[in-house]
Amino acid sequence: MPNPLIIDCHLHMYESQDLALWEKDNYEIWEYGDKAEVHSGRFAGDVGDALKALSEAGAAKAVAVNLFGLSPARQQAIAELPEGLTPTEERREIERIDESMGDRLKSFNEWACGVAKEHPEFVPFIAADPWVLPVEEMCDHIVDQVRHGGAKGIKLHGIIQQVHMSDRRMWPIYQTCVEEGISIIAHSGPARGPDQYAEPRAFADVLKAFPDLVLVLAHLGGGAWGQIRECADAYPQAYFDCSEILAWTGGTKAPSNLELARLIKEIGPHRVMMGSDFPWYDVDYSADWVMSLPVLSQSEKEGIVGANAERILRL
């Protein structure tokens, strides 16, 4: 029996191992409660690591989701300032950092598209952030990277970027995606505090206003997974990936393997894709986990690990 097509629809890669490790160390995963043992990715997360992870998993492709958030990017840049600066020098350097954020986002996206041209295993989904660039300039940059850089979609993270998914400032970005025929993979899950930027219900207005938008809610809602049925029933054009949440099944605020498999079955396995969230978790582990799920048929599992992504994301 031939092996199924494997496509990882949710992979991060970084320009260096040091940067990848910094990102992993500074991203806290809290929403699933307590779990005695959680699988942890064995790679740091630069391009070489990502290629090795895909090869070991027998994966044909991976969607490289390029995440850029103003606050963590600023924090990282400040952490890289040389020691021994005077207060005046440090203040000036921070001002330069703040002024450079738009160029940093563009450069990061151009780097990701360049990597994908060199390594066609990667499908670039570039970062978009209305706080970093004025929305009109952000949309122009998206169009440029689609038409000249090979970008196939965009990545959003409402919590890190602190923008509500139904914020009307996002409307031109969504419209640009529709017009350019590209998809969106967006973090979905609860936030600490009252502002719920990206729980599944936060996408309702977007899905109503843009019925032709290919929108993927990552992590099956994460810690807000209880809202996924409601979202899936109301908006049959919504899609989902099962990255991250699969490693946390059995957590005190997470579904069990059986509950998650039943949820996928109820909303439609043809709407769900496998994502690893590499380098936090491993590609081969994620694919094997999907193939071990109860309730689902062999053909449904094979769709989740690869064929669904090929169809949904127009790969």
NUTORKOL-863235 format. One record per residue (C-alpha): x, y, z. Coordinates in steps of 0.001 Angstrom, whole numbers, plus 500000, padded with zeros to 6 digits. Layout:
BEGIN
u:X&v:Y&w:Z
...
//
This chain:
BEGIN
u:500000&v:500000&w:500000
u:501586&v:503341&w:498978
u:502309&v:505937&w:501630
u:499841&v:508840&w:501751
u:500725&v:512292&w:500518
u:502021&v:514321&w:503486
u:501779&v:518109&w:503480
u:502445&v:520089&w:506637
u:500144&v:523108&w:506461
u:501626&v:524928&w:509472
u:505411&v:525136&w:509772
u:507612&v:527970&w:511010
u:511212&v:528429&w:509894
u:513818&v:530944&w:510983
u:516893&v:532616&w:509588
u:519160&v:531080&w:512250
u:519036&v:528491&w:514989
u:519641&v:531183&w:517610
u:516602&v:533120&w:516424
u:514504&v:529947&w:516335
u:515501&v:529043&w:519885
u:514753&v:532593&w:521063
u:511264&v:532348&w:519570
u:510636&v:528949&w:521175
u:511867&v:530137&w:524555
u:509703&v:533274&w:524498
u:506391&v:531785&w:523332
u:504331&v:530505&w:526238
u:501669&v:527846&w:525649
u:499227&v:527994&w:528543
u:495683&v:527506&w:527279
u:495439&v:523701&w:527407
u:495938&v:523384&w:531155
u:498197&v:520783&w:532716
u:499527&v:517681&w:531002
u:502123&v:515360&w:532473
u:504082&v:514841&w:529260
u:503940&v:516953&w:526109
u:505812&v:516083&w:522930
u:508531&v:518631&w:522206
u:510124&v:519181&w:518799
u:513682&v:517938&w:518524
u:514877&v:520620&w:516079
u:515830&v:524253&w:516612
u:514056&v:525509&w:513488
u:516275&v:527068&w:510836
u:515898&v:526217&w:507145
u:518239&v:523230&w:507331
u:516306&v:521822&w:510278
u:512991&v:522304&w:508482
u:514262&v:520498&w:505389
u:515545&v:517623&w:507519
u:512230&v:517385&w:509387
u:510284&v:517202&w:506118
u:512629&v:514573&w:504724
u:512418&v:512396&w:507833
u:508620&v:512596&w:507729
u:508441&v:511804&w:504013
u:506548&v:515068&w:503501
u:506204&v:516511&w:500017
u:505657&v:520112&w:501062
u:505140&v:522436&w:504003
u:503358&v:525751&w:504249
u:505898&v:528071&w:505853
u:503838&v:530484&w:507930
u:505789&v:533697&w:508416
u:504768&v:535285&w:511709
u:505749&v:538879&w:512490
u:504476&v:540638&w:515583
u:505482&v:544192&w:516465
u:506020&v:543569&w:520170
u:508164&v:540396&w:519972
u:510137&v:541742&w:516990
u:510898&v:544904&w:518945
u:511796&v:542913&w:522056
u:514152&v:540694&w:520094
u:515848&v:543636&w:518363
u:516403&v:545413&w:521687
u:517835&v:542211&w:523193
u:520434&v:542193&w:520393
u:521758&v:545703&w:521181
u:525413&v:545714&w:522257
u:526256&v:546040&w:525917
u:527780&v:549199&w:527302
u:525542&v:551742&w:525568
u:524883&v:554949&w:527453
u:521221&v:555739&w:528215
u:521236&v:558310&w:525407
u:522754&v:555859&w:522922
u:520307&v:553148&w:523943
u:517355&v:555511&w:523493
u:518550&v:556483&w:520017
u:519035&v:552833&w:519034
u:515531&v:551967&w:520219
u:514131&v:554859&w:518185
u:515917&v:553455&w:515116
u:514488&v:550021&w:515861
u:510974&v:551443&w:516066
u:511414&v:553279&w:512770
u:512675&v:550109&w:511073
u:509768&v:547785&w:511847
u:508061&v:548146&w:508473
u:511301&v:547403&w:506646
u:511937&v:544429&w:508951
u:508538&v:542922&w:508113
u:509117&v:543361&w:504388
u:512619&v:541919&w:504622
u:511376&v:538910&w:506590
u:508731&v:538196&w:503944
u:511207&v:538615&w:501100
u:513577&v:536215&w:502853
u:510824&v:533578&w:503211
u:509840&v:533864&w:499551
u:513498&v:533640&w:498562
u:513941&v:530447&w:500577
u:510888&v:528950&w:498864
u:512313&v:529752&w:495428
u:515502&v:527910&w:496378
u:513658&v:525071&w:498138
u:510286&v:524374&w:496466
u:509359&v:522108&w:499371
u:508230&v:525309&w:501114
u:505065&v:527233&w:500264
u:505415&v:530788&w:501630
u:502592&v:532383&w:503599
u:503855&v:535861&w:504412
u:503285&v:538021&w:507470
u:500706&v:540807&w:507445
u:500258&v:543322&w:510251
u:498242&v:546566&w:510086
u:500168&v:548007&w:513051
u:503569&v:547641&w:511367
u:502668&v:549106&w:507970
u:499805&v:551412&w:506958
u:497062&v:549196&w:505558
u:497361&v:550483&w:501983
u:501129&v:549882&w:502021
u:500569&v:546486&w:503628
u:498195&v:545500&w:500831
u:500614&v:546722&w:498163
u:503359&v:544636&w:499755
u:501136&v:541540&w:499773
u:500338&v:541999&w:496078
u:504026&v:542487&w:495254
u:505051&v:539332&w:497117
u:502270&v:537298&w:495487
u:503021&v:538455&w:491956
u:506815&v:538642&w:492169
u:507838&v:536672&w:495255
u:505657&v:533606&w:494907
u:503687&v:534051&w:498143
u:500609&v:531813&w:498280
u:498932&v:533220&w:501379
u:499304&v:535210&w:504561
u:499701&v:534331&w:508226
u:497891&v:536194&w:511023
u:498152&v:535906&w:514802
u:495604&v:538218&w:516378
u:496901&v:537752&w:519918
u:500571&v:538431&w:519228
u:499686&v:541212&w:516782
u:496929&v:542537&w:519093
u:494395&v:543012&w:516355
u:490879&v:541597&w:516481
u:490200&v:539418&w:513468
u:486980&v:541331&w:512782
u:488631&v:544746&w:513133
u:487549&v:546742&w:510069
u:491170&v:547782&w:509518
u:491701&v:544199&w:508386
u:489024&v:544430&w:505672
u:491372&v:545702&w:502907
u:493809&v:542881&w:503710
u:491055&v:540279&w:503437
u:489812&v:541820&w:500198
u:493339&v:541769&w:498766
u:493583&v:538060&w:499552
u:490309&v:537388&w:497739
u:491375&v:539401&w:494708
u:494805&v:537745&w:494535
u:493372&v:534267&w:495062
u:495458&v:533530&w:498150
u:494577&v:531933&w:501476
u:494920&v:532918&w:505130
u:496114&v:530755&w:507993
u:495197&v:532489&w:511235
u:495924&v:531560&w:514821
u:492727&v:530743&w:516680
u:492506&v:530423&w:520417
u:491829&v:532307&w:523655
u:493822&v:535271&w:524926
u:494576&v:536190&w:528488
u:492455&v:539140&w:529489
u:489148&v:540458&w:528212
u:490152&v:541123&w:524582
u:489502&v:537916&w:522654
u:491276&v:538750&w:519441
u:491238&v:535329&w:517806
u:488948&v:532813&w:519450
u:486753&v:531111&w:516806
u:483832&v:533498&w:517430
u:486109&v:536439&w:516585
u:486116&v:535298&w:512941
u:482344&v:535426&w:512497
u:482154&v:538863&w:510872
u:485064&v:538037&w:508556
u:483456&v:534823&w:507359
u:480144&v:536625&w:506807
u:481685&v:539527&w:504901
u:484089&v:537475&w:502759
u:482408&v:534206&w:501773
u:484987&v:533616&w:499026
u:487971&v:533996&w:501356
u:489900&v:530774&w:502031
u:490368&v:531132&w:505788
u:491977&v:528467&w:507966
u:491504&v:528602&w:511724
u:494661&v:527092&w:513124
u:494822&v:524734&w:516111
u:491098&v:523877&w:515815
u:490454&v:526793&w:518142
u:493176&v:525834&w:520614
u:491937&v:526245&w:524168
u:488631&v:527565&w:522739
u:488054&v:524298&w:520837
u:484538&v:524152&w:522288
u:483529&v:526944&w:519856
u:484608&v:525084&w:516713
u:481334&v:523230&w:516060
u:479400&v:526496&w:516225
u:481813&v:528142&w:513768
u:481887&v:525164&w:511400
u:478089&v:524837&w:511352
u:477520&v:528542&w:510693
u:480248&v:528955&w:508048
u:480714&v:525909&w:505815
u:483507&v:527717&w:503937
u:485708&v:527810&w:507076
u:488662&v:525412&w:507269
u:490835&v:524234&w:510133
u:494217&v:522803&w:511003
u:494992&v:520557&w:513967
u:498485&v:521845&w:514749
u:499515&v:522219&w:518398
u:496240&v:520972&w:519877
u:497155&v:517418&w:518862
u:500198&v:517477&w:521164
u:498062&v:518640&w:524083
u:495219&v:516128&w:523913
u:494551&v:514860&w:527411
u:495441&v:518183&w:529013
u:493103&v:519431&w:531714
u:491600&v:522046&w:529359
u:492123&v:520103&w:526125
u:490057&v:517410&w:524445
u:490983&v:513769&w:524661
u:492110&v:511962&w:521512
u:488612&v:510530&w:521173
u:486910&v:513917&w:521696
u:489142&v:515567&w:519114
u:488589&v:512775&w:516594
u:484825&v:513057&w:517089
u:485016&v:516825&w:516662
u:486878&v:516408&w:513364
u:484338&v:513821&w:512237
u:481398&v:516107&w:513081
u:482707&v:519254&w:511380
u:483895&v:517267&w:508343
u:487323&v:515648&w:507984
u:487576&v:517134&w:504480
u:487837&v:520582&w:506129
u:490750&v:519724&w:508423
u:494478&v:519699&w:507644
u:497509&v:518384&w:509466
u:499934&v:520984&w:510744
u:502953&v:520394&w:512941
u:503629&v:523919&w:514244
u:507293&v:523022&w:513711
u:509703&v:523617&w:515423
u:507599&v:523422&w:518580
u:506531&v:519934&w:517463
u:507795&v:517487&w:514841
u:506359&v:516846&w:511379
u:506611&v:513055&w:511562
u:505067&v:512992&w:515036
u:502128&v:515088&w:513839
u:501453&v:512931&w:510777
u:501727&v:509719&w:512814
u:499349&v:511116&w:515428
u:496693&v:511859&w:512812
u:497040&v:508376&w:511334
u:496524&v:506861&w:514810
u:493268&v:508698&w:515550
u:490150&v:506672&w:516382
u:486747&v:507091&w:514704
u:488116&v:508406&w:511400
u:488470&v:506171&w:508343
u:491786&v:505516&w:506633
u:490834&v:507693&w:503678
u:489758&v:510543&w:505974
u:493093&v:510404&w:507817
u:494996&v:510378&w:504543
u:493075&v:513456&w:503459
u:493983&v:515264&w:506674
u:497716&v:514518&w:506427
u:498048&v:515840&w:502901
u:495374&v:515728&w:500220
u:493092&v:518239&w:501957
u:495852&v:520856&w:502087
u:496640&v:520333&w:498425
u:492993&v:521026&w:497549
u:492051&v:523701&w:500105
u:495207&v:525815&w:499769
u:495385&v:525339&w:495981
u:498855&v:523831&w:496086
//
